[in-house]
Amino acid sequence: MRGSEPDIKKFPTGAKTKISRGVPAGQRGKMFPMGDWSSAMQRRHFRSVLSFPDQLSQEAERLRAEAERLPQGMERRELERKARQVKSAAHMDAWLRSPGLQPPK
């Protein structure tokens, strides 16, 4: 009895999705022509003003300043831990970008 069951389309990966009801199969792609909505669906890309290491340094400073304003406790320790992690990430980034690090030949 297909009328009471939702229409399911299987993809090669095994994922399932519902098929639009009430729209004939040949018309589904014509409902929203690509030119009408593609620009709204595209991801907006922007170039950051700061470099990645500068962003990491700024974030670490922000976390340390926020931690200093808090009284001793769990939340302050978590912020200090995050600041250390960000500082470690900045060191790793610098190490990976260093000219001494070369791929094997």
Protein Blocks (a to p, Z undefined) as FASTA:
>chain_A
ZZlpccddddfkopacdddehiafklmmmmmgfklmmmmmpccddddfbdfklmmmmmmm
mmmmmmmmpccdfklmmmmmmmmmmmmmmmmmmmmmpmklccdZZ
